[in-house]
Amino acid sequence: MINFKIIFSILGGLLYQEAVSMLICMGVALWFGEDDILLFAASAILTVFAGVMLRFYGRNATNSLSRRDAYLLVTLIWVVYSLFATLPFLLGGYLHSFTDAYFEAMSGFTTTGATIIDDVEALPHGILFWRSLTQWVGGLGIVFTVIAVIPSVAGSSASIRVFGAESTGPFKSKLQPRLSTSVRYIWMVYLLISVCCFLSYMVFGMNWYEAANYTMSSVATGGFSINNNSTEAFHSPALEYVTTFFCFLSGTNFTLLYTTVFKRKVKALFRDSEFRFYILIVAGATAFIMCELIFRNHYAIEHAFRSAVFQVVSFMTTTGLFNDNAGVWPHVTWVVLAVCMFFGACSGSTTGGLKCVRCVMILKVLRNELVQRIHPNAVLPLKISDQNVPDRQRVSLLAFVTAYLMLFFIFAFIIIAAGVDNTNAITICLSCLSNVGPTLGTEIGPTMSWSQLPDFIKWFCSFMMLVGRLEIFTVLVVLTPAFWNKNK
């Protein structure tokens, strides 16, 4: 039996936090003296009212949260957060349909960065800041922000269940015995990277508003920009290199970063199998695209390197910012970028995609299988960074990849049937499931908005973003009949 009261109570508390985010944006609007002050105030009031109602319905909740409750809670948090995030867009008239507003909100919180807004520069500062803030809040996961306080509502065991349902990657590592302490340490890393990124942007020419927005977009690997031409609008190679560095850093496992920086175990970073694979793919893809741009598009060497490494890191970390129009690059580079979209960066980071650790596991499973063909009786362990991978996680890996591919082909078929060209349909699915943002093609290129898609396709895309952000099974399990069967 699902404990709806505890779910309502936690959801209500989270809506209070979302209202605070709206008030921050109201402060930005007030700073610039624009007319969206009242809409943020109204949005915050409506959100708080909904939070009060949910807390009222959740009063006298029993202090227990089962595994089934945790899966439903995590899914509902993202759905409900995105629902109320539409208020500033709709009340201000900046988006004229609920479909578009929900798509934009879900794209922000899932750090996908796909937008249906054709001219973002026409929006007021407060709304642009709201778009960026949704990414930053969703970067580590909305649920991550409250795991530290859930024990006061539903006990410490509830935090572990929620953490397992929301965190990314096949391994749920903790820094400390207490999960809430581990979460605070990871938040410390997230904040430190954000502050350093903000200051770096300021040093290289951005004002505080631009730096704040691009920091939230880069560190959360979201991709929303306050300029129609993204970082290309600044015409600054230095800013492009800074963006590349912080996107790459945000694609690294935050637990590993904490161990490296705060515990001064630098060797642990380069001994990590996933991080080494991450560097290898970035370096290889950059070198290949750089050569293509030099010999086929006649770029200068530095320009080719900068454009290549920026786009490779942007796609692999599922950020989606751009400093060049990859839509006019040789088509073979699209294949490389699509592979980067599929792989994603490291687990335990702000990125989407398959995750490098799963790629490493797949390669090692294939290697063991080839050796097993020659030596049938050999006992071949599977280790990732000296950590043994049990058979249960190998089965989970197979199930995850199978589910990912099945969803990819199903949604690609639906989008192609809706009249979208094949290249765009395939990369739209990759973009949504991997939470990347840009696509590759001619109808909806990497520098274009998604506004021309039919409304029902936008809803499919919103669903794919949610499924991709919560790594498929958290959402799919809620949709199974067995989940709602009281006898199971």
ZADRENMI-822072 format. One record per residue (C-alpha): x, y, z; residue in three letters; residue number from 1. Coordinates in Angstrom, 3 decimals, decimal comma. Layout:
TIDREN	X	Y	Z	ala	NUM $
...
This chain:
TIDREN	0,000	0,000	0,000	met	1 $
TIDREN	1,401	3,379	-1,026	ile	2 $
TIDREN	1,767	5,911	1,767	asn	3 $
TIDREN	0,329	8,960	-0,023	phe	4 $
TIDREN	0,317	11,092	3,126	lys	5 $
TIDREN	4,089	11,049	3,546	ile	6 $
TIDREN	4,474	11,686	-0,198	ile	7 $
TIDREN	2,141	14,703	-0,009	phe	8 $
TIDREN	3,990	16,011	3,037	ser	9 $
TIDREN	7,413	15,855	1,358	ile	10 $
TIDREN	6,075	17,324	-1,893	leu	11 $
TIDREN	4,566	20,226	0,045	gly	12 $
TIDREN	7,886	20,984	1,703	gly	13 $
TIDREN	9,650	20,915	-1,662	leu	14 $
TIDREN	7,187	23,397	-3,143	leu	15 $
TIDREN	8,195	25,856	-0,417	tyr	16 $
TIDREN	11,748	25,591	-1,728	gln	17 $
TIDREN	10,576	26,172	-5,291	glu	18 $
TIDREN	8,714	29,282	-4,127	ala	19 $
TIDREN	11,957	30,587	-2,612	val	20 $
TIDREN	13,628	30,136	-6,016	ser	21 $
TIDREN	10,855	32,206	-7,585	met	22 $
TIDREN	11,419	34,965	-5,019	leu	23 $
TIDREN	15,123	35,001	-5,922	ile	24 $
TIDREN	14,139	35,609	-9,536	cys	25 $
TIDREN	11,748	38,320	-8,366	met	26 $
TIDREN	14,771	39,965	-6,731	gly	27 $
TIDREN	16,609	39,847	-10,072	val	28 $
TIDREN	13,599	41,435	-11,789	ala	29 $
TIDREN	13,523	44,098	-9,097	leu	30 $
TIDREN	17,246	44,788	-9,597	trp	31 $
TIDREN	16,692	45,450	-13,313	phe	32 $
TIDREN	13,421	47,289	-12,737	gly	33 $
TIDREN	11,405	45,138	-15,124	glu	34 $
TIDREN	7,693	44,369	-15,176	asp	35 $
TIDREN	7,903	40,671	-14,286	asp	36 $
TIDREN	8,167	41,354	-10,543	ile	37 $
TIDREN	4,485	40,745	-9,869	leu	38 $
TIDREN	4,321	37,543	-11,909	leu	39 $
TIDREN	7,080	35,979	-9,798	phe	40 $
TIDREN	5,317	37,118	-6,639	ala	41 $
TIDREN	2,044	35,594	-7,892	ala	42 $
TIDREN	3,830	32,387	-8,923	ser	43 $
TIDREN	5,441	32,102	-5,487	ala	44 $
TIDREN	2,105	32,661	-3,718	ile	45 $
TIDREN	0,357	29,998	-5,815	leu	46 $
TIDREN	3,219	27,572	-5,229	thr	47 $
TIDREN	3,203	28,160	-1,467	val	48 $
TIDREN	-0,582	27,705	-1,409	phe	49 $
TIDREN	-0,229	24,362	-3,188	ala	50 $
TIDREN	2,507	23,406	-0,723	gly	51 $
TIDREN	0,249	24,261	2,227	val	52 $
TIDREN	-2,567	22,152	0,762	met	53 $
TIDREN	-0,254	19,188	0,215	leu	54 $
TIDREN	1,110	19,486	3,737	arg	55 $
TIDREN	-2,461	19,635	5,027	phe	56 $
TIDREN	-3,418	16,443	3,191	tyr	57 $
TIDREN	-0,207	14,844	4,426	gly	58 $
TIDREN	-0,776	15,718	8,089	arg	59 $
TIDREN	-0,466	12,904	10,616	asn	60 $
TIDREN	1,523	10,835	8,112	ala	61 $
TIDREN	3,165	7,705	9,455	thr	62 $
TIDREN	6,942	7,918	9,698	asn	63 $
TIDREN	7,695	5,323	6,996	ser	64 $
TIDREN	8,643	5,398	3,335	leu	65 $
TIDREN	8,814	2,097	1,475	ser	66 $
TIDREN	10,829	1,414	-1,656	arg	67 $
TIDREN	7,612	1,694	-3,688	arg	68 $
TIDREN	6,854	5,060	-2,079	asp	69 $
TIDREN	10,378	6,277	-2,892	ala	70 $
TIDREN	10,030	5,507	-6,619	tyr	71 $
TIDREN	6,683	7,281	-6,811	leu	72 $
TIDREN	7,939	10,218	-4,754	leu	73 $
TIDREN	11,004	10,790	-6,921	val	74 $
TIDREN	8,965	10,666	-10,132	thr	75 $
TIDREN	6,293	12,982	-8,744	leu	76 $
TIDREN	8,861	15,479	-7,485	ile	77 $
TIDREN	10,148	16,100	-11,005	trp	78 $
TIDREN	6,646	16,164	-12,508	val	79 $
TIDREN	5,219	18,523	-9,858	val	80 $
TIDREN	8,284	20,795	-9,785	tyr	81 $
TIDREN	8,057	21,207	-13,564	ser	82 $
TIDREN	4,304	21,811	-13,298	leu	83 $
TIDREN	4,708	24,824	-11,009	phe	84 $
TIDREN	7,762	26,027	-12,924	ala	85 $
TIDREN	5,423	26,791	-15,831	thr	86 $
TIDREN	3,726	29,571	-13,835	leu	87 $
TIDREN	6,244	32,385	-14,573	pro	88 $
TIDREN	6,165	31,538	-18,301	phe	89 $
TIDREN	2,356	31,408	-18,491	leu	90 $
TIDREN	1,437	34,271	-16,152	leu	91 $
TIDREN	3,833	36,579	-17,967	gly	92 $
TIDREN	2,586	35,516	-21,395	gly	93 $
TIDREN	6,094	34,600	-22,533	tyr	94 $
TIDREN	4,880	31,170	-23,608	leu	95 $
TIDREN	1,325	30,900	-24,863	his	96 $
TIDREN	0,612	27,225	-24,371	ser	97 $
TIDREN	0,892	24,940	-21,362	phe	98 $
TIDREN	2,637	22,366	-23,578	thr	99 $
TIDREN	5,457	24,766	-24,432	asp	100 $
TIDREN	5,782	25,978	-20,842	ala	101 $
TIDREN	5,929	22,432	-19,449	tyr	102 $
TIDREN	8,456	21,396	-22,101	phe	103 $
TIDREN	10,690	24,356	-21,181	glu	104 $
TIDREN	10,379	23,663	-17,449	ala	105 $
TIDREN	11,081	19,938	-17,777	met	106 $
TIDREN	14,009	20,691	-20,065	ser	107 $
TIDREN	15,420	22,989	-17,392	gly	108 $
TIDREN	15,044	20,746	-14,355	phe	109 $
TIDREN	16,333	17,674	-16,208	thr	110 $
TIDREN	19,284	19,816	-17,449	thr	111 $
TIDREN	18,449	18,897	-21,033	thr	112 $
TIDREN	18,638	22,477	-22,272	gly	113 $
TIDREN	16,361	22,042	-25,292	ala	114 $
TIDREN	14,261	25,142	-25,802	thr	115 $
TIDREN	11,167	26,078	-27,768	ile	116 $
TIDREN	11,938	29,815	-27,437	ile	117 $
TIDREN	13,182	31,237	-30,749	asp	118 $
TIDREN	14,437	34,576	-29,396	asp	119 $
TIDREN	15,666	34,297	-25,805	val	120 $
TIDREN	17,182	37,768	-25,902	glu	121 $
TIDREN	13,651	39,222	-26,053	ala	122 $
TIDREN	12,858	37,816	-22,593	leu	123 $
TIDREN	13,314	39,917	-19,413	pro	124 $
TIDREN	16,218	39,242	-17,059	his	125 $
TIDREN	14,075	37,598	-14,387	gly	126 $
TIDREN	12,638	34,972	-16,733	ile	127 $
TIDREN	16,066	34,182	-18,185	leu	128 $
TIDREN	17,417	33,817	-14,657	phe	129 $
TIDREN	14,499	31,478	-13,830	trp	130 $
TIDREN	15,382	29,253	-16,801	arg	131 $
TIDREN	18,993	29,089	-15,658	ser	132 $
TIDREN	18,055	28,480	-12,030	leu	133 $
TIDREN	15,875	25,491	-12,939	thr	134 $
TIDREN	18,978	23,885	-14,441	gln	135 $
TIDREN	21,165	24,582	-11,440	trp	136 $
TIDREN	18,551	23,194	-9,029	val	137 $
TIDREN	18,149	20,098	-11,192	gly	138 $
TIDREN	21,883	19,660	-11,723	gly	139 $
TIDREN	22,553	17,446	-8,724	leu	140 $
TIDREN	18,921	16,382	-8,656	gly	141 $
TIDREN	16,001	18,026	-6,926	ile	142 $
TIDREN	15,799	15,147	-4,502	val	143 $
TIDREN	19,465	15,615	-3,589	phe	144 $
TIDREN	18,642	18,996	-2,090	thr	145 $
TIDREN	16,326	17,494	0,499	val	146 $
TIDREN	17,901	14,143	1,366	ile	147 $
TIDREN	19,607	15,885	4,274	ala	148 $
TIDREN	16,240	16,867	5,795	val	149 $
TIDREN	14,103	13,835	4,899	ile	150 $
TIDREN	15,168	11,901	8,034	pro	151 $
TIDREN	13,274	14,430	10,139	ser	152 $
TIDREN	10,117	13,537	8,212	val	153 $
TIDREN	10,438	9,884	7,286	ala	154 $
TIDREN	13,532	8,436	8,958	gly	155 $
TIDREN	17,063	7,840	7,732	ser	156 $
TIDREN	16,120	4,666	5,831	ser	157 $
TIDREN	13,844	6,794	3,635	ala	158 $
TIDREN	16,829	8,905	2,549	ser	159 $
TIDREN	18,669	5,791	1,380	ile	160 $
TIDREN	15,671	4,618	-0,655	arg	161 $
TIDREN	15,207	8,039	-2,246	val	162 $
TIDREN	18,939	8,277	-2,955	phe	163 $
TIDREN	18,852	4,900	-4,681	gly	164 $
TIDREN	15,855	5,912	-6,804	ala	165 $
TIDREN	17,258	9,304	-7,882	glu	166 $
TIDREN	21,058	9,097	-8,090	ser	167 $
TIDREN	22,762	8,335	-11,384	thr	168 $
TIDREN	25,034	5,465	-12,359	gly	169 $
TIDREN	25,134	1,783	-11,401	pro	170 $
TIDREN	27,109	2,365	-8,175	phe	171 $
TIDREN	25,586	4,319	-5,277	lys	172 $
TIDREN	28,763	5,295	-3,429	ser	173 $
TIDREN	28,764	7,274	-0,193	lys	174 $
TIDREN	31,535	9,385	1,300	leu	175 $
TIDREN	30,398	8,984	4,883	gln	176 $
TIDREN	28,364	6,396	6,832	pro	177 $
TIDREN	25,568	8,960	7,179	arg	178 $
TIDREN	24,006	9,636	3,779	leu	179 $
TIDREN	22,962	13,176	4,734	ser	180 $
TIDREN	26,616	13,980	5,516	thr	181 $
TIDREN	27,729	12,574	2,150	ser	182 $
TIDREN	25,138	14,703	0,365	val	183 $
TIDREN	26,370	17,826	2,116	arg	184 $
TIDREN	29,943	17,064	1,030	tyr	185 $
TIDREN	28,841	16,598	-2,581	ile	186 $
TIDREN	26,903	19,853	-2,398	trp	187 $
TIDREN	30,118	21,458	-1,121	met	188 $
TIDREN	31,898	20,345	-4,296	val	189 $
TIDREN	29,000	21,582	-6,442	tyr	190 $
TIDREN	29,038	24,995	-4,790	leu	191 $
TIDREN	32,836	25,281	-4,985	leu	192 $
TIDREN	32,823	24,559	-8,721	ile	193 $
TIDREN	29,978	27,063	-9,176	ser	194 $
TIDREN	31,832	29,831	-7,324	val	195 $
TIDREN	35,075	29,203	-9,219	cys	196 $
TIDREN	33,214	29,148	-12,538	cys	197 $
TIDREN	31,401	32,410	-11,699	phe	198 $
TIDREN	34,620	34,185	-10,771	leu	199 $
TIDREN	36,388	32,893	-13,889	ser	200 $
TIDREN	33,624	34,217	-16,127	tyr	201 $
TIDREN	33,839	37,581	-14,381	met	202 $
TIDREN	37,627	37,709	-14,870	val	203 $
TIDREN	37,310	37,021	-18,601	phe	204 $
TIDREN	34,776	39,729	-19,360	gly	205 $
TIDREN	31,256	38,785	-18,321	met	206 $
TIDREN	29,175	40,991	-16,012	asn	207 $
TIDREN	27,695	39,448	-12,863	trp	208 $
TIDREN	24,365	38,619	-14,506	tyr	209 $
TIDREN	25,923	36,902	-17,522	glu	210 $
TIDREN	28,403	35,072	-15,300	ala	211 $
TIDREN	25,658	33,831	-12,960	ala	212 $
TIDREN	23,519	32,510	-15,808	asn	213 $
TIDREN	26,337	30,814	-17,675	tyr	214 $
TIDREN	27,702	29,384	-14,431	thr	215 $
TIDREN	24,372	27,705	-13,684	met	216 $
TIDREN	24,202	26,426	-17,246	ser	217 $
TIDREN	27,803	25,161	-17,357	ser	218 $
TIDREN	28,126	23,589	-13,902	val	219 $
TIDREN	24,699	21,935	-14,114	ala	220 $
TIDREN	25,596	20,877	-17,691	thr	221 $
TIDREN	22,207	22,198	-18,743	gly	222 $
TIDREN	22,793	24,364	-21,795	gly	223 $
TIDREN	20,198	27,143	-21,498	phe	224 $
TIDREN	21,732	30,402	-22,677	ser	225 $
TIDREN	20,744	34,049	-22,347	ile	226 $
TIDREN	22,024	34,745	-25,875	asn	227 $
TIDREN	20,609	33,425	-29,124	asn	228 $
TIDREN	24,145	32,519	-30,223	asn	229 $
TIDREN	25,093	30,936	-26,881	ser	230 $
TIDREN	28,758	31,510	-25,912	thr	231 $
TIDREN	29,572	32,333	-29,524	glu	232 $
TIDREN	27,971	35,740	-28,888	ala	233 $
TIDREN	30,949	36,845	-26,762	phe	234 $
TIDREN	33,559	36,217	-29,501	his	235 $
TIDREN	36,025	35,301	-26,772	ser	236 $
TIDREN	38,263	32,225	-27,136	pro	237 $
TIDREN	39,239	32,607	-23,469	ala	238 $
TIDREN	35,597	32,308	-22,340	leu	239 $
TIDREN	35,136	29,284	-24,574	glu	240 $
TIDREN	38,107	27,530	-22,975	tyr	241 $
TIDREN	36,799	28,412	-19,493	val	242 $
TIDREN	33,384	26,996	-20,398	thr	243 $
TIDREN	34,976	23,834	-21,762	thr	244 $
TIDREN	37,027	23,332	-18,584	phe	245 $
TIDREN	34,124	23,722	-16,169	phe	246 $
TIDREN	31,777	21,595	-18,259	cys	247 $
TIDREN	34,435	18,881	-18,335	phe	248 $
TIDREN	34,930	19,215	-14,574	leu	249 $
TIDREN	31,181	18,980	-13,957	ser	250 $
TIDREN	31,119	15,788	-16,005	gly	251 $
TIDREN	33,455	14,124	-13,500	thr	252 $
TIDREN	32,171	12,043	-10,594	asn	253 $
TIDREN	31,662	14,485	-7,704	phe	254 $
TIDREN	32,575	11,884	-5,105	thr	255 $
TIDREN	35,863	11,369	-6,940	leu	256 $
TIDREN	36,415	15,135	-7,073	leu	257 $
TIDREN	35,843	15,389	-3,327	tyr	258 $
TIDREN	38,390	12,638	-2,709	thr	259 $
TIDREN	40,872	14,328	-5,042	thr	260 $
TIDREN	40,528	17,906	-3,781	val	261 $
TIDREN	39,580	17,729	-0,113	phe	262 $
TIDREN	41,388	14,507	0,780	lys	263 $
TIDREN	44,301	15,314	-1,555	arg	264 $
TIDREN	44,304	11,920	-3,227	lys	265 $
TIDREN	45,158	13,085	-6,746	val	266 $
TIDREN	46,322	9,631	-7,818	lys	267 $
TIDREN	42,825	8,289	-7,165	ala	268 $
TIDREN	41,531	10,457	-10,015	leu	269 $
TIDREN	43,777	8,900	-12,642	phe	270 $
TIDREN	43,430	5,390	-11,258	arg	271 $
TIDREN	39,685	5,552	-11,766	asp	272 $
TIDREN	38,680	3,438	-14,785	ser	273 $
TIDREN	35,696	5,610	-15,613	glu	274 $
TIDREN	37,673	8,871	-15,557	phe	275 $
TIDREN	40,387	7,411	-17,788	arg	276 $
TIDREN	37,743	6,287	-20,292	phe	277 $
TIDREN	36,151	9,750	-20,094	tyr	278 $
TIDREN	39,454	11,451	-20,965	ile	279 $
TIDREN	40,172	8,937	-23,731	leu	280 $
TIDREN	36,847	9,520	-25,506	ile	281 $
TIDREN	37,094	13,310	-25,209	val	282 $
TIDREN	40,671	13,303	-26,550	ala	283 $
TIDREN	39,939	10,877	-29,383	gly	284 $
TIDREN	36,745	12,589	-30,538	ala	285 $
TIDREN	38,397	16,017	-30,342	thr	286 $
TIDREN	41,388	14,893	-32,419	ala	287 $
TIDREN	39,166	13,345	-35,096	phe	288 $
TIDREN	36,815	16,347	-35,431	ile	289 $
TIDREN	39,762	18,751	-35,327	met	290 $
TIDREN	41,331	16,997	-38,312	cys	291 $
TIDREN	38,022	17,037	-40,197	glu	292 $
TIDREN	37,626	20,775	-39,624	leu	293 $
TIDREN	41,195	21,521	-40,689	ile	294 $
TIDREN	41,231	19,441	-43,877	phe	295 $
TIDREN	37,597	19,672	-44,994	arg	296 $
TIDREN	36,347	23,004	-43,599	asn	297 $
TIDREN	39,755	24,754	-43,772	his	298 $
TIDREN	39,770	25,943	-40,152	tyr	299 $
TIDREN	42,953	27,313	-38,607	ala	300 $
TIDREN	44,559	24,852	-36,175	ile	301 $
TIDREN	43,657	26,729	-32,966	glu	302 $
TIDREN	40,122	27,464	-34,192	his	303 $
TIDREN	39,633	23,824	-35,152	ala	304 $
TIDREN	40,889	22,588	-31,778	phe	305 $
TIDREN	38,781	25,080	-29,828	arg	306 $
TIDREN	35,595	24,321	-31,780	ser	307 $
TIDREN	36,181	20,569	-31,623	ala	308 $
TIDREN	36,980	20,298	-27,915	val	309 $
TIDREN	34,159	22,680	-26,992	phe	310 $
TIDREN	31,519	20,713	-28,921	gln	311 $
TIDREN	32,833	17,297	-27,853	val	312 $
TIDREN	32,806	18,264	-24,170	val	313 $
TIDREN	29,451	20,018	-24,568	ser	314 $
TIDREN	27,834	16,957	-26,143	phe	315 $
TIDREN	29,533	14,360	-23,958	met	316 $
TIDREN	28,727	16,183	-20,733	thr	317 $
TIDREN	25,214	16,716	-22,146	thr	318 $
TIDREN	25,563	20,486	-21,689	thr	319 $
TIDREN	24,445	21,632	-25,123	gly	320 $
TIDREN	26,136	25,031	-25,260	leu	321 $
TIDREN	27,765	25,835	-28,592	phe	322 $
TIDREN	30,553	28,060	-29,935	asn	323 $
TIDREN	30,148	27,038	-33,573	asp	324 $
TIDREN	27,397	25,709	-35,820	asn	325 $
TIDREN	28,078	21,968	-35,922	ala	326 $
TIDREN	25,181	21,667	-38,382	gly	327 $
TIDREN	27,494	22,792	-41,208	val	328 $
TIDREN	30,348	20,486	-40,226	trp	329 $
TIDREN	31,088	17,288	-42,196	pro	330 $
TIDREN	28,393	14,691	-41,530	his	331 $
TIDREN	30,900	12,202	-40,165	val	332 $
TIDREN	31,469	14,588	-37,244	thr	333 $
TIDREN	27,749	14,297	-36,463	trp	334 $
TIDREN	28,249	10,577	-35,946	val	335 $
TIDREN	31,084	11,247	-33,497	val	336 $
TIDREN	29,021	13,827	-31,603	leu	337 $
TIDREN	26,032	11,456	-31,539	ala	338 $
TIDREN	28,263	8,779	-29,963	val	339 $
TIDREN	29,361	11,337	-27,367	cys	340 $
TIDREN	25,679	12,089	-26,666	met	341 $
TIDREN	25,009	8,388	-26,193	phe	342 $
TIDREN	28,007	7,754	-23,918	phe	343 $
TIDREN	27,582	10,756	-21,625	gly	344 $
TIDREN	30,193	11,584	-18,984	ala	345 $
TIDREN	30,781	10,070	-15,532	cys	346 $
TIDREN	28,282	8,656	-13,071	ser	347 $
TIDREN	27,700	10,716	-9,953	gly	348 $
TIDREN	27,997	13,951	-11,957	ser	349 $
TIDREN	25,422	16,411	-13,302	thr	350 $
TIDREN	25,404	14,785	-16,736	thr	351 $
TIDREN	23,062	12,405	-18,536	gly	352 $
TIDREN	23,623	9,650	-21,081	gly	353 $
TIDREN	24,625	6,028	-20,654	leu	354 $
TIDREN	27,564	7,060	-18,381	lys	355 $
TIDREN	31,185	6,126	-18,982	cys	356 $
TIDREN	31,221	3,567	-16,177	val	357 $
TIDREN	28,606	1,484	-18,009	arg	358 $
TIDREN	30,664	1,716	-21,199	cys	359 $
TIDREN	33,695	0,437	-19,292	val	360 $
TIDREN	31,597	-2,403	-17,859	met	361 $
TIDREN	30,339	-3,363	-21,330	ile	362 $
TIDREN	33,864	-3,437	-22,746	leu	363 $
TIDREN	35,107	-5,598	-19,884	lys	364 $
TIDREN	32,146	-7,954	-20,223	val	365 $
TIDREN	32,968	-8,335	-23,933	leu	366 $
TIDREN	36,638	-8,952	-23,136	arg	367 $
TIDREN	35,741	-11,602	-20,553	asn	368 $
TIDREN	33,362	-13,249	-23,008	glu	369 $
TIDREN	36,075	-13,503	-25,658	leu	370 $
TIDREN	38,532	-14,989	-23,143	val	371 $
TIDREN	35,826	-17,378	-21,908	gln	372 $
TIDREN	35,416	-18,726	-25,450	arg	373 $
TIDREN	39,049	-19,799	-25,416	ile	374 $
TIDREN	39,170	-20,869	-21,750	his	375 $
TIDREN	35,654	-22,124	-20,866	pro	376 $
TIDREN	36,586	-23,001	-17,281	asn	377 $
TIDREN	38,286	-19,707	-16,469	ala	378 $
TIDREN	36,894	-17,635	-13,592	val	379 $
TIDREN	37,013	-14,034	-14,770	leu	380 $
TIDREN	36,066	-11,331	-12,288	pro	381 $
TIDREN	34,762	-7,993	-13,472	leu	382 $
TIDREN	36,351	-5,073	-11,643	lys	383 $
TIDREN	35,835	-1,340	-12,021	ile	384 $
TIDREN	38,544	0,702	-10,265	ser	385 $
TIDREN	39,389	-2,287	-8,038	asp	386 $
TIDREN	35,709	-2,692	-7,118	gln	387 $
TIDREN	34,242	-6,085	-7,948	asn	388 $
TIDREN	31,013	-5,948	-9,951	val	389 $
TIDREN	28,591	-8,651	-8,763	pro	390 $
TIDREN	26,434	-10,639	-11,180	asp	391 $
TIDREN	23,342	-8,706	-10,092	arg	392 $
TIDREN	24,783	-5,459	-11,423	gln	393 $
TIDREN	25,826	-7,123	-14,659	arg	394 $
TIDREN	22,214	-8,165	-15,208	val	395 $
TIDREN	21,091	-4,628	-14,349	ser	396 $
TIDREN	23,536	-3,287	-16,926	leu	397 $
TIDREN	22,054	-5,533	-19,619	leu	398 $
TIDREN	18,527	-4,526	-18,608	ala	399 $
TIDREN	19,407	-0,806	-18,652	phe	400 $
TIDREN	21,007	-0,899	-22,095	val	401 $
TIDREN	18,124	-2,987	-23,466	thr	402 $
TIDREN	15,502	-0,614	-22,034	ala	403 $
TIDREN	17,416	2,408	-23,333	tyr	404 $
TIDREN	17,616	1,016	-26,863	leu	405 $
TIDREN	13,989	-0,127	-26,877	met	406 $
TIDREN	12,766	3,306	-25,811	leu	407 $
TIDREN	15,077	4,946	-28,313	phe	408 $
TIDREN	13,728	2,924	-31,254	phe	409 $
TIDREN	10,082	3,274	-30,159	ile	410 $
TIDREN	10,232	7,051	-29,785	phe	411 $
TIDREN	12,348	7,487	-32,931	ala	412 $
TIDREN	9,678	5,579	-34,870	phe	413 $
TIDREN	6,927	7,799	-33,423	ile	414 $
TIDREN	8,791	11,014	-34,264	ile	415 $
TIDREN	9,621	9,852	-37,803	ile	416 $
TIDREN	5,953	8,856	-38,278	ala	417 $
TIDREN	5,016	12,420	-37,235	ala	418 $
TIDREN	6,916	13,752	-40,261	gly	419 $
TIDREN	10,282	14,704	-38,770	val	420 $
TIDREN	13,283	13,775	-40,937	asp	421 $
TIDREN	15,275	10,715	-39,945	asn	422 $
TIDREN	18,445	12,497	-38,767	thr	423 $
TIDREN	16,538	14,923	-36,584	asn	424 $
TIDREN	14,264	12,206	-35,191	ala	425 $
TIDREN	17,211	10,020	-34,175	ile	426 $
TIDREN	19,175	12,853	-32,574	thr	427 $
TIDREN	16,044	14,247	-30,872	ile	428 $
TIDREN	15,629	10,890	-29,130	cys	429 $
TIDREN	19,313	10,754	-28,221	leu	430 $
TIDREN	19,154	14,347	-27,024	ser	431 $
TIDREN	16,128	13,769	-24,795	cys	432 $
TIDREN	17,075	10,380	-23,371	leu	433 $
TIDREN	20,635	11,583	-22,711	ser	434 $
TIDREN	19,495	15,077	-21,564	asn	435 $
TIDREN	21,778	16,825	-24,055	val	436 $
TIDREN	19,635	19,552	-25,656	gly	437 $
TIDREN	20,871	20,260	-29,197	pro	438 $
TIDREN	20,130	18,032	-32,164	thr	439 $
TIDREN	21,956	17,431	-35,415	leu	440 $
TIDREN	20,191	17,981	-38,701	gly	441 $
TIDREN	18,787	20,596	-41,039	thr	442 $
TIDREN	15,224	21,071	-39,755	glu	443 $
TIDREN	16,200	21,480	-36,090	ile	444 $
TIDREN	19,942	22,035	-35,975	gly	445 $
TIDREN	22,222	22,447	-32,961	pro	446 $
TIDREN	21,652	26,221	-32,934	thr	447 $
TIDREN	17,859	26,107	-33,429	met	448 $
TIDREN	14,861	25,876	-31,094	ser	449 $
TIDREN	12,406	22,976	-31,003	trp	450 $
TIDREN	9,350	25,199	-31,455	ser	451 $
TIDREN	8,296	23,701	-34,788	gln	452 $
TIDREN	7,672	20,241	-33,323	leu	453 $
TIDREN	3,999	19,197	-32,997	pro	454 $
TIDREN	2,583	19,506	-29,489	asp	455 $
TIDREN	2,156	15,763	-28,949	phe	456 $
TIDREN	5,817	15,215	-29,886	ile	457 $
TIDREN	6,812	17,840	-27,305	lys	458 $
TIDREN	4,978	15,777	-24,666	trp	459 $
TIDREN	6,820	12,653	-25,783	phe	460 $
TIDREN	10,084	14,618	-25,555	cys	461 $
TIDREN	9,211	15,832	-22,045	ser	462 $
TIDREN	8,584	12,242	-21,011	phe	463 $
TIDREN	11,884	11,113	-22,540	met	464 $
TIDREN	13,729	13,866	-20,664	met	465 $
TIDREN	12,239	12,667	-17,380	leu	466 $
TIDREN	12,979	9,022	-18,146	val	467 $
TIDREN	16,547	9,855	-19,146	gly	468 $
TIDREN	17,194	12,025	-16,081	arg	469 $
TIDREN	15,923	9,357	-13,680	leu	470 $
TIDREN	17,747	6,607	-15,598	glu	471 $
TIDREN	14,697	4,861	-17,022	ile	472 $
TIDREN	13,681	2,350	-14,372	phe	473 $
TIDREN	12,565	4,812	-11,681	thr	474 $
TIDREN	9,864	6,105	-14,040	val	475 $
TIDREN	9,044	2,869	-15,866	leu	476 $
TIDREN	8,505	0,886	-12,669	val	477 $
TIDREN	5,794	3,372	-11,646	val	478 $
TIDREN	3,985	2,672	-14,939	leu	479 $
TIDREN	3,823	-1,093	-14,453	thr	480 $
TIDREN	0,581	-2,756	-13,234	pro	481 $
TIDREN	2,553	-4,647	-10,561	ala	482 $
TIDREN	3,541	-1,356	-8,934	phe	483 $
TIDREN	-0,108	-0,499	-8,231	trp	484 $
TIDREN	-1,162	-4,016	-7,278	asn	485 $
TIDREN	-1,893	-3,989	-3,549	lys	486 $
TIDREN	-1,121	-7,682	-3,238	asn	487 $
TIDREN	2,430	-7,385	-4,559	lys	488 $
